[in-house]
Amino acid sequence: MGHMIMSIVILVFGIIIFGNSFGFPALQNGALPDAGVWPRIVAGILIVCSVLALIDDYKKWKKSKEIPDSEKPRKEDAEGYDPKGRVRMIGSVIILGLYSMVGFRYMGFVTSTLIVIPAIMLWLGERKWLRIVLLTVIMTLLCVFIFCKFMLIPLPRGMGIFRNISLLFY
């Protein structure tokens, strides 16, 4: 039931963002996307994902009502139960906080992203190195292309040698 409530909260949040994005100023020449395009894209993704999650959670809730309590698996016996889940979640929040507050400022987007994505993947239990390397490189290049080349949004460059590294990419 908690998942359904969270899906509803995210759905409402996405609808509010989507509605408010139309209040952003539009460009006069219309050649570039206006300031509300990116918030509308994010809000649309939030809305679609929360609706899909809500439908999935409702189906699971409906199915669990049909199973008698004596046949339901205990939480410890359930498949996919991770007793260290909270520790992993808190650690991920700490890593992402350091990434966004310290990494961007001093190391720039490219360098800090090339370090943080593998760190998060290893922290969450991924052990296939090819997958880690491919995902890290592809996601970094994709973000640089989307933000710098397509949407013309400058990414943080960092300081010192990290600035020189970022100048190679954008």
DSSP file (Angstrom, degrees, kcal/mol; ACC not computed):
  #  RESIDUE AA STRUCTURE BP1 BP2  ACC     N-H-->O    O-->H-N    N-H-->O    O-->H-N    TCO  KAPPA ALPHA  PHI   PSI    X-CA   Y-CA   Z-CA
    1    1 A M     >        0   0    0      0, 0.0     4,-1.8     0, 0.0     5,-0.1   0.000 360.0 360.0 360.0 -33.5    0.0    0.0    0.0
    2    2 A G  H  >  +     0   0    0      1,-0.2     4,-2.2     2,-0.2     5,-0.2   0.848 360.0  54.8 -64.2 -34.4    2.9    2.3    0.7
    3    3 A H  H  > S+     0   0    0      1,-0.2     4,-2.3     2,-0.2    -1,-0.2   0.886 106.5  51.6 -65.8 -38.3    4.2    2.0   -2.9
    4    4 A M  H  > S+     0   0    0      2,-0.2     4,-2.1     1,-0.2    -2,-0.2   0.902 109.4  49.5 -65.9 -40.4    0.8    3.0   -4.2
    5    5 A I  H  X S+     0   0    0     -4,-1.8     4,-2.4     2,-0.2    -2,-0.2   0.919 111.4  48.8 -64.3 -43.3    0.8    6.1   -2.0
    6    6 A M  H  X S+     0   0    0     -4,-2.2     4,-2.5     1,-0.2    -2,-0.2   0.886 109.7  52.4 -65.1 -38.2    4.2    7.1   -3.2
    7    7 A S  H  X S+     0   0    0     -4,-2.3     4,-2.3     2,-0.2    -1,-0.2   0.894 110.1  48.7 -63.2 -39.6    3.2    6.5   -6.8
    8    8 A I  H  X S+     0   0    0     -4,-2.1     4,-2.6     2,-0.2    -2,-0.2   0.909 110.5  50.6 -66.6 -42.0    0.3    8.9   -6.3
    9    9 A V  H  X S+     0   0    0     -4,-2.4     4,-2.4     1,-0.2    -2,-0.2   0.926 112.6  46.2 -61.2 -45.0    2.5   11.5   -4.7
   10   10 A I  H  X S+     0   0    0     -4,-2.5     4,-2.6     2,-0.2    -1,-0.2   0.882 111.1  53.2 -66.1 -38.1    5.0   11.3   -7.6
   11   11 A L  H  X S+     0   0    0     -4,-2.3     4,-2.2     2,-0.2    -2,-0.2   0.937 111.1  45.3 -60.9 -47.5    2.1   11.5  -10.1
   12   12 A V  H  X S+     0   0    0     -4,-2.6     4,-2.4     1,-0.2    -2,-0.2   0.911 112.6  51.8 -62.5 -42.7    0.7   14.6   -8.4
   13   13 A F  H  X S+     0   0    0     -4,-2.4     4,-2.4     1,-0.2    -2,-0.2   0.908 109.9  49.3 -60.2 -43.4    4.2   16.2   -8.3
   14   14 A G  H  X S+     0   0    0     -4,-2.6     4,-2.5     2,-0.2    -1,-0.2   0.883 110.3  50.3 -63.6 -40.0    4.7   15.4  -12.0
   15   15 A I  H  X S+     0   0    0     -4,-2.2     4,-2.5     2,-0.2    -2,-0.2   0.902 110.7  49.6 -65.8 -40.8    1.3   17.0  -12.9
   16   16 A I  H  X S+     0   0    0     -4,-2.4     4,-2.5     2,-0.2    -2,-0.2   0.930 112.5  47.1 -63.3 -45.6    2.2   20.1  -10.9
   17   17 A I  H  X S+     0   0    0     -4,-2.4     4,-1.7     1,-0.2    -2,-0.2   0.928 112.1  50.7 -61.2 -44.8    5.6   20.4  -12.6
   18   18 A F  H  < S+     0   0    0     -4,-2.5     4,-0.5     1,-0.2    -2,-0.2   0.924 112.8  45.6 -60.4 -45.3    4.1   19.9  -16.0
   19   19 A G  H >< S+     0   0    0     -4,-2.5     3,-1.0     1,-0.2    -1,-0.2   0.905 113.5  48.7 -64.9 -42.2    1.4   22.6  -15.4
   20   20 A N  H >< S+     0   0    0     -4,-2.5     3,-1.7     1,-0.2     4,-0.2   0.749  96.5  72.2 -71.1 -23.3    3.9   25.1  -14.0
   21   21 A S  G >< S+     0   0    0     -4,-1.7     3,-1.0     1,-0.3    -1,-0.2   0.719  86.3  65.3 -67.3 -19.1    6.4   24.6  -16.9
   22   22 A F  G <  S+     0   0    0     -3,-1.0    -1,-0.3    -4,-0.5    -2,-0.2   0.621  90.9  65.9 -77.8 -10.8    4.0   26.5  -19.2
   23   23 A G  G <  S+     0   0    0     -3,-1.7    -1,-0.2    -4,-0.2    -2,-0.2   0.530  77.3 105.6 -85.2  -7.0    4.6   29.7  -17.1
   24   24 A F  S <  S-     0   0    0     -3,-1.0    12,-0.1    -4,-0.2     2,-0.1  -0.410  84.5 -93.8 -71.9 150.5    8.3   29.9  -18.1
   25   25 A P        -     0   0    0      0, 0.0    10,-1.2     0, 0.0     2,-0.3  -0.353  36.7-137.9 -68.1 143.9    9.2   32.6  -20.6
   26   26 A A        -     0   0    0      8,-0.2     2,-0.2     9,-0.1     8,-0.0  -0.701  22.9-105.8 -97.3 152.3    9.3   31.6  -24.3
   27   27 A L        -     0   0    0     -2,-0.3     7,-0.1     5,-0.2    -1,-0.1  -0.495  21.1-134.0 -76.1 148.0   12.0   32.8  -26.7
   28   28 A Q  S    S+     0   0    0      1,-0.2    -1,-0.1    -2,-0.2    -2,-0.0   0.894 102.0  42.8 -70.7 -41.9   11.1   35.4  -29.2
   29   29 A N  S    S-     0   0    0      1,-0.1    -1,-0.2    -3,-0.0    -2,-0.0   0.722  91.2-144.1 -82.6 -19.2   12.6   33.9  -32.3
   30   30 A G        +     0   0    0      2,-0.1     4,-0.1     1,-0.1    -2,-0.1   0.551  64.4 120.0  71.9   7.0   11.4   30.3  -31.5
   31   31 A A  S    S+     0   0    0      2,-0.1    -1,-0.1     0, 0.0     3,-0.0   0.845  71.1  41.8 -73.5 -33.7   14.6   28.8  -32.9
   32   32 A L  S    S-     0   0    0      1,-0.1    -5,-0.2   119,-0.0    -2,-0.1  -0.744 101.3 -89.1-110.2 159.1   15.7   27.1  -29.7
   33   33 A P        -     0   0    0      0, 0.0    -1,-0.1     0, 0.0    -2,-0.1  -0.401  49.5-117.9 -63.6 143.5   13.5   25.2  -27.2
   34   34 A D    >   -     0   0    0      1,-0.1     3,-1.4    -4,-0.1     4,-0.4  -0.142  31.5 -91.6 -77.2 179.0   12.1   27.5  -24.5
   35   35 A A  T 3  S+     0   0    0    -10,-1.2     3,-0.1     1,-0.3    -9,-0.1   0.666 120.7  58.6 -68.5 -16.9   12.8   27.2  -20.8
   36   36 A G  T 3> S+     0   0    0    -11,-0.2     4,-1.9     1,-0.2    -1,-0.3   0.505  81.8  84.2 -92.0  -3.6    9.9   24.9  -20.2
   37   37 A V  H <> S+     0   0    0     -3,-1.4     4,-2.2     2,-0.2     5,-0.2   0.953  91.0  45.7 -65.7 -50.2   10.8   22.1  -22.5
   38   38 A W  H  > S+     0   0    0     -4,-0.4     4,-2.4     1,-0.2     5,-0.2   0.927 113.5  48.5 -63.9 -45.7   13.2   20.3  -20.1
   39   39 A P  H  > S+     0   0    0      0, 0.0     4,-2.7     0, 0.0    -1,-0.2   0.879 111.3  51.7 -60.6 -35.2   10.8   20.5  -17.1
   40   40 A R  H  X S+     0   0    0     -4,-1.9     4,-2.5     2,-0.2    -2,-0.2   0.889 109.5  49.6 -67.4 -37.4    8.0   19.2  -19.3
   41   41 A I  H  X S+     0   0    0     -4,-2.2     4,-2.2     2,-0.2    -1,-0.2   0.941 114.3  44.4 -64.2 -47.0   10.1   16.3  -20.5
   42   42 A V  H  X S+     0   0    0     -4,-2.4     4,-2.5     1,-0.2    -2,-0.2   0.918 114.5  49.3 -63.7 -43.4   11.0   15.4  -16.9
   43   43 A A  H  X S+     0   0    0     -4,-2.7     4,-2.7    -5,-0.2    -1,-0.2   0.896 109.7  51.9 -64.2 -39.6    7.4   15.8  -15.7
   44   44 A G  H  X S+     0   0    0     -4,-2.5     4,-2.6     2,-0.2    -1,-0.2   0.910 110.4  47.9 -62.8 -41.6    6.1   13.6  -18.6
   45   45 A I  H  X S+     0   0    0     -4,-2.2     4,-2.6     2,-0.2     5,-0.3   0.914 112.0  50.4 -64.5 -42.3    8.6   10.9  -17.6
   46   46 A L  H  X S+     0   0    0     -4,-2.5     4,-2.4     2,-0.2     5,-0.2   0.924 112.1  47.4 -59.5 -45.1    7.5   11.2  -14.0
   47   47 A I  H  X S+     0   0    0     -4,-2.7     4,-2.2     2,-0.2    -2,-0.2   0.941 114.2  45.2 -64.1 -48.3    3.8   11.0  -14.9
   48   48 A V  H  X S+     0   0    0     -4,-2.6     4,-2.3     1,-0.2    -2,-0.2   0.934 116.0  45.9 -62.3 -47.0    4.3    8.0  -17.2
   49   49 A C  H  X S+     0   0    0     -4,-2.6     4,-2.5     1,-0.2    -1,-0.2   0.888 113.2  49.3 -66.0 -38.9    6.5    6.0  -14.8
   50   50 A S  H  X S+     0   0    0     -4,-2.4     4,-2.4    -5,-0.3    -1,-0.2   0.874 111.0  49.7 -70.1 -35.3    4.3    6.8  -11.8
   51   51 A V  H  X S+     0   0    0     -4,-2.2     4,-2.3    -5,-0.2    -2,-0.2   0.925 112.7  47.3 -66.5 -43.3    1.1    5.6  -13.7
   52   52 A L  H  X S+     0   0    0     -4,-2.3     4,-2.3     1,-0.2    -2,-0.2   0.913 113.9  47.5 -62.8 -42.0    2.9    2.4  -14.7
   53   53 A A  H  X S+     0   0    0     -4,-2.5     4,-2.9     2,-0.2    -2,-0.2   0.889 110.7  52.2 -65.8 -38.4    4.1    1.8  -11.2
   54   54 A L  H  X S+     0   0    0     -4,-2.4     4,-2.2     2,-0.2    -2,-0.2   0.904 110.2  47.9 -64.4 -41.9    0.6    2.6   -9.8
   55   55 A I  H  X S+     0   0    0     -4,-2.3     4,-2.2     2,-0.2    -2,-0.2   0.925 114.0  47.1 -63.9 -44.7   -1.0    0.0  -12.2
   56   56 A D  H  X S+     0   0    0     -4,-2.3     4,-2.3     1,-0.2    -2,-0.2   0.917 113.0  48.4 -63.5 -44.3    1.6   -2.6  -11.2
   57   57 A D  H  X S+     0   0    0     -4,-2.9     4,-2.4     1,-0.2    -1,-0.2   0.871 110.2  52.2 -65.1 -36.3    1.2   -1.9   -7.5
   58   58 A Y  H  X S+     0   0    0     -4,-2.2     4,-2.6    -5,-0.2    -1,-0.2   0.908 109.3  49.4 -66.2 -41.1   -2.6   -2.2   -7.8
   59   59 A K  H  X S+     0   0    0     -4,-2.2     4,-2.3     2,-0.2    -2,-0.2   0.916 113.1  46.9 -63.4 -42.0   -2.3   -5.5   -9.6
   60   60 A K  H  X S+     0   0    0     -4,-2.3     4,-2.3     2,-0.2    -2,-0.2   0.899 113.1  49.0 -66.0 -39.7    0.1   -6.8   -6.9
   61   61 A W  H  X S+     0   0    0     -4,-2.4     4,-1.2     2,-0.2    -2,-0.2   0.908 112.1  48.3 -65.5 -42.2   -2.2   -5.5   -4.1
   62   62 A K  H  X S+     0   0    0     -4,-2.6     4,-0.7     1,-0.2    -2,-0.2   0.892 112.9  48.7 -64.3 -40.2   -5.3   -7.1   -5.8
   63   63 A K  H >X S+     0   0    0     -4,-2.3     4,-0.8     1,-0.2     3,-0.7   0.876 107.6  54.4 -68.6 -37.3   -3.4  -10.4   -6.2
   64   64 A S  H 3< S+     0   0    0     -4,-2.3     3,-0.2     1,-0.2    -1,-0.2   0.770 101.1  60.2 -69.4 -24.3   -2.2  -10.4   -2.5
   65   65 A K  H 3< S+     0   0    0     -4,-1.2    -1,-0.2     1,-0.2    -2,-0.2   0.793 101.7  54.0 -70.1 -27.3   -5.8  -10.0   -1.4
   66   66 A E  H << S+     0   0    0     -4,-0.7    -1,-0.2    -3,-0.7    -2,-0.2   0.730  94.0  80.5 -79.2 -23.1   -6.7  -13.3   -3.0
   67   67 A I  S  < S-     0   0    0     -4,-0.8     5,-0.1    -3,-0.2     0, 0.0  -0.721  86.5-119.8 -88.0 129.2   -4.0  -15.3   -1.2
   68   68 A P    >>  -     0   0    0      0, 0.0     3,-1.3     0, 0.0     4,-0.6  -0.316  22.5-115.9 -64.5 152.4   -4.8  -16.3    2.3
   69   69 A D  G >4 S+     0   0    0      1,-0.3     3,-0.7     2,-0.2    -2,-0.0   0.805 112.5  61.7 -59.5 -31.8   -2.5  -15.0    5.1
   70   70 A S  G 34 S+     0   0    0      1,-0.2    -1,-0.3     3,-0.0    -3,-0.0   0.766 106.4  45.5 -68.5 -23.7   -1.3  -18.5    6.0
   71   71 A E  G <4 S+     0   0    0     -3,-1.3    -1,-0.2     2,-0.1    -2,-0.2   0.517  87.3 107.2 -97.2  -6.3    0.2  -19.0    2.5
   72   72 A K  S << S-     0   0    0     -3,-0.7     2,-0.1    -4,-0.6    -8,-0.0  -0.519  74.6-116.5 -73.6 137.8    1.9  -15.6    2.2
   73   73 A P        -     0   0    0      0, 0.0    -1,-0.1     0, 0.0     5,-0.1  -0.445  29.0-110.9 -72.4 146.5    5.7  -15.7    2.5
   74   74 A R    >>  -     0   0    0     -2,-0.1     4,-1.2     1,-0.1     3,-0.5  -0.346  30.0-109.4 -69.4 160.2    7.3  -14.0    5.4
   75   75 A K  T 34 S+     0   0    0      1,-0.3     3,-0.3     2,-0.2    -1,-0.1   0.872 119.8  52.0 -60.6 -37.8    9.3  -10.9    4.6
   76   76 A E  T 34 S+     0   0    0      1,-0.2    -1,-0.3     6,-0.0     5,-0.1   0.795 112.9  45.3 -69.3 -27.9   12.6  -12.7    5.4
   77   77 A D  T <4 S+     0   0    0     -3,-0.5    -1,-0.2     2,-0.1    -2,-0.2   0.595  86.7 113.6 -91.3 -11.9   11.7  -15.6    3.1
   78   78 A A  S >< S-     0   0    0     -4,-1.2     3,-1.5    -3,-0.3     2,-0.2  -0.298  76.2-106.5 -65.4 142.7   10.5  -13.5    0.2
   79   79 A E  T 3  S+     0   0    0      1,-0.2    -1,-0.1     3,-0.0     3,-0.1  -0.470 103.8  22.4 -69.2 136.5   12.5  -13.6   -3.0
   80   80 A G  T 3  S+     0   0    0      1,-0.3     2,-0.3    -2,-0.2    -1,-0.2   0.472  82.0 150.1  87.4   2.1   14.6  -10.5   -3.6
   81   81 A Y    <   -     0   0    0     -3,-1.5    -1,-0.3    -5,-0.1     3,-0.1  -0.545  27.8-164.8 -71.9 128.8   14.6   -9.4    0.1
   82   82 A D    >   -     0   0    0     -2,-0.3     3,-1.8     1,-0.1     4,-0.2  -0.934  12.6-166.1-118.3 107.0   17.8   -7.5    0.8
   83   83 A P  T 3  S+     0   0    0      0, 0.0     3,-0.3     0, 0.0     4,-0.2   0.734  93.1  50.9 -65.8 -19.8   18.5   -7.1    4.6
   84   84 A K  T 3> S+     0   0    0      1,-0.2     4,-2.3     2,-0.1     5,-0.2   0.162  76.9 112.3 -99.4  18.3   21.1   -4.5    3.7
   85   85 A G  H <> S+     0   0    0     -3,-1.8     4,-2.3     1,-0.2    -1,-0.2   0.881  75.7  48.5 -59.7 -42.3   18.7   -2.5    1.5
   86   86 A R  H  > S+     0   0    0     -3,-0.3     4,-2.7    -4,-0.2     5,-0.2   0.894 110.8  51.0 -67.4 -38.7   18.5    0.5    3.8
   87   87 A V  H  > S+     0   0    0      1,-0.2     4,-2.5     2,-0.2    -2,-0.2   0.918 111.6  48.1 -64.1 -42.1   22.3    0.7    4.2
   88   88 A R  H  X S+     0   0    0     -4,-2.3     4,-2.3     2,-0.2    -2,-0.2   0.897 112.1  49.7 -64.2 -40.3   22.7    0.6    0.4
   89   89 A M  H  X S+     0   0    0     -4,-2.3     4,-2.2     2,-0.2    -2,-0.2   0.938 112.9  45.2 -65.2 -46.9   20.0    3.3    0.0
   90   90 A I  H  X S+     0   0    0     -4,-2.7     4,-2.1     1,-0.2    -2,-0.2   0.905 113.5  50.6 -64.3 -41.6   21.6    5.6    2.6
   91   91 A G  H  X S+     0   0    0     -4,-2.5     4,-2.6    -5,-0.2    -1,-0.2   0.890 109.1  51.6 -62.5 -39.8   25.1    5.0    1.1
   92   92 A S  H  X S+     0   0    0     -4,-2.3     4,-2.7     2,-0.2     5,-0.2   0.904 108.9  50.4 -64.2 -41.1   23.8    5.8   -2.4
   93   93 A V  H  X S+     0   0    0     -4,-2.2     4,-2.2     2,-0.2    -2,-0.2   0.903 111.6  48.6 -63.2 -40.6   22.3    9.1   -1.2
   94   94 A I  H  X S+     0   0    0     -4,-2.1     4,-2.5     2,-0.2     5,-0.2   0.931 112.3  47.9 -65.2 -45.3   25.6   10.0    0.4
   95   95 A I  H  X S+     0   0    0     -4,-2.6     4,-2.2     1,-0.2    -2,-0.2   0.927 114.2  46.4 -61.6 -45.2   27.6    9.2   -2.7
   96   96 A L  H  X S+     0   0    0     -4,-2.7     4,-2.4     2,-0.2    -1,-0.2   0.853 110.7  53.5 -67.5 -34.1   25.2   11.1   -4.9
   97   97 A G  H  X S+     0   0    0     -4,-2.2     4,-2.4    -5,-0.2     5,-0.3   0.924 111.0  45.3 -64.7 -44.6   25.3   14.1   -2.5
   98   98 A L  H  X>S+     0   0    0     -4,-2.5     5,-2.2     1,-0.2     4,-2.2   0.891 112.1  54.2 -63.8 -38.6   29.0   14.2   -2.6
   99   99 A Y  I  <>S+     0   0    0     -4,-2.2     5,-1.6    -5,-0.2    -2,-0.2   0.927 114.8  38.1 -59.8 -47.4   28.9   13.9   -6.4
  100  100 A S  I  <5S+     0   0    0     -4,-2.4    -2,-0.2     3,-0.2    -1,-0.2   0.834 124.9  36.5 -79.7 -31.0   26.6   16.8   -6.8
  101  101 A M  I  <5S+     0   0    0     -4,-2.4     4,-0.3    -5,-0.2    -3,-0.2   0.893 135.3  13.8 -88.8 -42.1   28.0   19.1   -4.1
  102  102 A V  I  X>S+     0   0    0     -4,-2.2     4,-2.3    -5,-0.3     5,-0.5   0.850 122.4  55.1-101.5 -45.9   31.8   18.5   -4.3
  103  103 A G  I  >XS+     0   0    0     -5,-2.2     4,-2.2     1,-0.2     5,-0.9   0.919 109.1  45.8 -59.8 -49.2   32.3   16.6   -7.6
  104  104 A F  I  ><S+     0   0    0     -5,-1.6     4,-0.8     3,-0.2    54,-0.2   0.918 114.8  47.5 -60.6 -44.3   30.7   19.0   -9.9
  105  105 A R  I  45S+     0   0    0     -4,-0.3    -2,-0.2    -5,-0.2    -1,-0.2   0.936 127.7  20.0 -67.0 -48.3   32.4   22.1   -8.4
  106  106 A Y  I  <5S+     0   0    0     -4,-2.3    53,-2.3    52,-0.2    56,-0.2   0.820 135.6  30.3 -94.9 -34.0   35.9   20.8   -8.3
  107  107 A M  I  X<S-     0   0    0     -4,-2.2     4,-0.6    -5,-0.5    -3,-0.2   0.585  98.5-132.8-105.3 -11.9   36.1   17.9  -10.7
  108  108 A G  H  X< -     0   0    0     -5,-0.9     4,-1.5    -4,-0.8    49,-0.3  -0.050  33.7 -70.2  79.7 171.7   33.5   19.0  -13.3
  109  109 A F  H  > S+     0   0    0     47,-2.9     4,-2.5     2,-0.2     5,-0.3   0.949 125.2  47.1 -68.1 -51.1   30.8   16.9  -14.8
  110  110 A V  H  > S+     0   0    0     46,-0.4     4,-2.2     1,-0.2     5,-0.2   0.944 116.1  41.4 -61.7 -52.2   32.8   14.5  -17.0
  111  111 A T  H  X S+     0   0    0     -4,-0.6     4,-0.9     1,-0.2    -1,-0.2   0.927 117.6  46.0 -65.2 -45.6   35.4   13.5  -14.5
  112  112 A S  H  X S+     0   0    0     -4,-1.5     4,-2.8     1,-0.2     3,-0.3   0.872 113.0  50.4 -68.0 -34.4   33.1   13.2  -11.5
  113  113 A T  H  X S+     0   0    0     -4,-2.5     4,-2.0    -5,-0.2    -1,-0.2   0.887 105.9  55.5 -69.1 -37.6   30.5   11.2  -13.6
  114  114 A L  H  < S+     0   0    0     -4,-2.2    -1,-0.2    -5,-0.3    -2,-0.2   0.719 116.7  38.4 -66.9 -18.9   33.2    8.8  -14.8
  115  115 A I  H  X S+     0   0    0     -4,-0.9     4,-1.5    -3,-0.3    -2,-0.2   0.833 116.3  48.2 -93.9 -41.6   34.0    8.1  -11.1
  116  116 A V  H  X S+     0   0    0     -4,-2.8     4,-3.0     2,-0.2     5,-0.3   0.883 102.9  58.3 -74.9 -40.0   30.6    8.1   -9.5
  117  117 A I  H  X S+     0   0    0     -4,-2.0     4,-2.4     1,-0.2    -1,-0.2   0.944 111.5  41.6 -59.7 -48.5   28.7    5.8  -11.9
  118  118 A P  H  > S+     0   0    0      0, 0.0     4,-2.8     0, 0.0     5,-0.2   0.895 114.0  54.1 -64.1 -35.8   31.1    2.9  -11.4
  119  119 A A  H  X S+     0   0    0     -4,-1.5     4,-2.4     2,-0.2    -2,-0.2   0.930 111.2  44.4 -62.3 -44.3   31.2    3.6   -7.6
  120  120 A I  H  X S+     0   0    0     -4,-3.0     4,-2.2     2,-0.2    -1,-0.2   0.923 113.5  50.7 -65.0 -43.9   27.4    3.5   -7.4
  121  121 A M  H  <>S+     0   0    0     -4,-2.4     5,-2.7    -5,-0.3     4,-0.4   0.915 113.2  45.0 -62.6 -42.5   27.2    0.4   -9.5
  122  122 A L  H ><5S+     0   0    0     -4,-2.8     3,-1.1     3,-0.2    -1,-0.2   0.904 111.9  52.9 -65.7 -40.7   29.8   -1.4   -7.4
  123  123 A W  H 3<5S+     0   0    0     -4,-2.4    -2,-0.2     1,-0.3    -1,-0.2   0.859 108.9  50.1 -61.7 -36.1   28.1   -0.2   -4.2
  124  124 A L  T 3<5S-     0   0    0     -4,-2.2    -1,-0.3    -5,-0.1    -2,-0.2   0.468 127.5 -96.7 -86.1  -1.2   24.7   -1.6   -5.4
  125  125 A G  T < 5S+     0   0    0     -3,-1.1     2,-0.3    -4,-0.4    -3,-0.2   0.498  70.3 146.9 107.9   3.4   26.3   -5.0   -6.2
  126  126 A E      < +     0   0    0     -5,-2.7    -1,-0.3    -6,-0.2    -2,-0.1  -0.584  12.7 169.7 -74.0 132.2   27.1   -5.0   -9.9
  127  127 A R        +     0   0    0     -2,-0.3     2,-0.8     5,-0.0    -1,-0.1   0.397  40.5 105.5-124.7  -0.3   30.2   -7.0  -10.6
  128  128 A K     >  -     0   0    0      1,-0.2     4,-2.0     2,-0.1     5,-0.1  -0.754  52.1-163.1 -88.1 110.1   30.4   -7.3  -14.4
  129  129 A W  H  > S+     0   0    0     -2,-0.8     4,-2.7     1,-0.2     5,-0.2   0.838  84.9  56.0 -65.7 -36.6   33.2   -5.0  -15.5
  130  130 A L  H  > S+     0   0    0      1,-0.2     4,-2.7     2,-0.2     5,-0.2   0.929 109.7  46.9 -61.6 -44.2   32.2   -4.8  -19.1
  131  131 A R  H  > S+     0   0    0      2,-0.2     4,-2.4     1,-0.2     5,-0.3   0.900 112.7  50.1 -62.9 -41.9   28.7   -3.6  -18.2
  132  132 A I  H  X S+     0   0    0     -4,-2.0     4,-2.2     2,-0.2    -2,-0.2   0.939 114.2  43.4 -63.2 -47.9   30.1   -1.1  -15.7
  133  133 A V  H  X S+     0   0    0     -4,-2.7     4,-2.5     2,-0.2     5,-0.3   0.934 115.7  47.4 -66.1 -46.8   32.5    0.4  -18.2
  134  134 A L  H  X S+     0   0    0     -4,-2.7     4,-2.7    -5,-0.2     5,-0.3   0.930 114.0  46.5 -61.9 -46.2   30.1    0.5  -21.1
  135  135 A L  H  X S+     0   0    0     -4,-2.4     4,-2.4    -5,-0.2     5,-0.3   0.899 112.7  50.8 -63.7 -40.4   27.3    2.1  -19.1
  136  136 A T  H  X S+     0   0    0     -4,-2.2     4,-2.0    -5,-0.3    -2,-0.2   0.948 115.5  40.3 -62.7 -49.9   29.7    4.7  -17.6
  137  137 A V  H  X S+     0   0    0     -4,-2.5     4,-2.4     2,-0.2     5,-0.2   0.929 117.5  47.5 -67.5 -45.7   31.1    5.8  -20.9
  138  138 A I  H  X S+     0   0    0     -4,-2.7     4,-2.6    -5,-0.3    -2,-0.2   0.926 113.8  46.6 -64.2 -45.3   27.8    5.7  -22.8
  139  139 A M  H  X S+     0   0    0     -4,-2.4     4,-2.4    -5,-0.3    -1,-0.2   0.892 113.0  49.5 -66.3 -39.2   25.8    7.6  -20.1
  140  140 A T  H  X S+     0   0    0     -4,-2.0     4,-2.3    -5,-0.3    -2,-0.2   0.951 114.9  43.3 -64.1 -48.8   28.5   10.3  -19.7
  141  141 A L  H  X S+     0   0    0     -4,-2.4     4,-2.5     1,-0.2    -2,-0.2   0.883 113.2  52.7 -64.7 -38.3   28.7   10.9  -23.5
  142  142 A L  H  X S+     0   0    0     -4,-2.6     4,-2.8    -5,-0.2     5,-0.2   0.919 110.6  47.0 -63.5 -43.8   25.0   10.8  -23.8
  143  143 A C  H  X S+     0   0    0     -4,-2.4     4,-2.7     2,-0.2     5,-0.4   0.913 112.4  49.7 -64.6 -42.5   24.5   13.4  -21.1
  144  144 A V  H  X>S+     0   0    0     -4,-2.3     4,-2.1    -5,-0.2     5,-0.9   0.926 114.0  46.1 -61.9 -44.0   27.2   15.7  -22.6
  145  145 A F  I  X>S+     0   0    0     -4,-2.5     5,-2.2     3,-0.2     4,-1.0   0.946 115.7  44.7 -63.9 -48.5   25.6   15.4  -26.0
  146  146 A I  I  <>S+     0   0    0     -4,-2.8     5,-2.4     3,-0.2     6,-0.2   0.943 123.6  33.1 -63.4 -48.9   22.1   16.1  -24.8
  147  147 A F  I  <5S+     0   0    0     -4,-2.7     6,-3.7    -5,-0.2    -3,-0.2   0.950 129.1  30.8 -77.2 -48.1   22.9   19.0  -22.5
  148  148 A C  I  <5S+     0   0    0     -4,-2.1    -3,-0.2    -5,-0.4    -2,-0.1   0.913 131.4  26.6 -81.0 -43.3   25.8   20.7  -24.3
  149  149 A K  I  <<S+     0   0    0     -4,-1.0    -3,-0.2    -5,-0.9    -4,-0.1   0.892 130.5  31.1 -90.2 -42.9   25.1   20.0  -27.9
  150  150 A F  I   <S+     0   0    0     -5,-2.2    -3,-0.2     1,-0.1    -4,-0.2   0.939 133.6  23.8 -84.9 -51.1   21.3   19.6  -28.2
  151  151 A M  S   <S-     0   0    0     -5,-2.4    -3,-0.2    -6,-0.2    -4,-0.1   0.502  93.5-132.2 -97.2  -4.2   20.0   21.8  -25.4
  152  152 A L        +     0   0    0      1,-0.2    -4,-0.2    -6,-0.2    -5,-0.1   0.844  53.4 148.4  56.5  38.3   22.9   24.2  -25.2
  153  153 A I        -     0   0    0     -6,-3.7    -1,-0.2    -7,-0.2     2,-0.2  -0.914  46.3-128.4-102.1 120.1   23.1   23.9  -21.4
  154  154 A P        -     0   0    0      0, 0.0     3,-0.0     0, 0.0    -6,-0.0  -0.462  18.5-147.2 -71.5 137.1   26.6   24.3  -20.1
  155  155 A L        -     0   0    0     -2,-0.2    15,-0.0     1,-0.1   -45,-0.0  -0.694  34.8 -84.4 -96.9 155.0   27.8   21.6  -17.7
  156  156 A P        -     0   0    0      0, 0.0   -47,-2.9     0, 0.0   -46,-0.4  -0.338  36.4-164.3 -60.2 137.9   30.2   22.3  -14.8
  157  157 A R        -     0   0    0    -49,-0.3     9,-0.4     1,-0.2   -46,-0.1   0.683  25.4-142.1 -98.8 -22.2   33.8   22.1  -16.0
  158  158 A G        -     0   0    0    -54,-0.2     2,-0.3   -53,-0.1   -51,-0.2  -0.411  24.7 -68.5  89.4-170.2   35.7   21.9  -12.7
  159  159 A M  S >  S-     0   0    0    -53,-2.3     3,-1.5    -2,-0.1     4,-0.2  -0.897  82.9 -14.9-126.1 152.7   38.9   23.5  -11.7
  160  160 A G  T >> S-     0   0    0     -2,-0.3     4,-1.3     1,-0.3     3,-0.6  -0.330 130.0  -0.9  65.2-131.2   42.6   23.0  -12.7
  161  161 A I  H 3> S+     0   0    0      1,-0.2     4,-2.0     2,-0.2    -1,-0.3   0.797 130.7  62.3 -65.5 -29.0   43.4   19.9  -14.6
  162  162 A F  H <> S+     0   0    0     -3,-1.5     4,-2.2   -56,-0.2    -1,-0.2   0.853 100.3  53.9 -66.7 -33.1   39.8   18.8  -14.5
  163  163 A R  H <> S+     0   0    0     -3,-0.6     4,-1.8     2,-0.2    -1,-0.2   0.910 107.6  50.5 -64.3 -41.9   38.8   21.9  -16.4
  164  164 A N  H  X S+     0   0    0     -4,-1.3     4,-0.6     1,-0.2    -2,-0.2   0.883 109.3  51.1 -64.1 -37.4   41.3   20.9  -19.1
  165  165 A I  H >< S+     0   0    0     -4,-2.0     3,-1.1     1,-0.2     4,-0.5   0.924 109.8  49.4 -64.5 -44.3   39.9   17.4  -19.3
  166  166 A S  H >X S+     0   0    0     -4,-2.2     4,-2.4    -9,-0.4     3,-1.1   0.814 100.5  64.8 -67.3 -28.4   36.3   18.7  -19.7
  167  167 A L  H 3< S+     0   0    0     -4,-1.8    -1,-0.3     1,-0.3    -2,-0.2   0.746  93.6  62.7 -65.6 -21.3   37.5   21.1  -22.5
  168  168 A L  T << S+     0   0    0     -3,-1.1    -1,-0.3    -4,-0.6    -2,-0.2   0.787 113.0  34.2 -69.1 -26.8   38.3   17.9  -24.5
  169  169 A F  T <4        0   0    0     -3,-1.1    -2,-0.2    -4,-0.5    -1,-0.1   0.820 360.0 360.0 -99.7 -37.8   34.6   16.9  -24.4
  170  170 A Y     <        0   0    0     -4,-2.4    -3,-0.2   -13,-0.0    -2,-0.1   0.322 360.0 360.0-153.9 360.0   32.7   20.2  -24.6
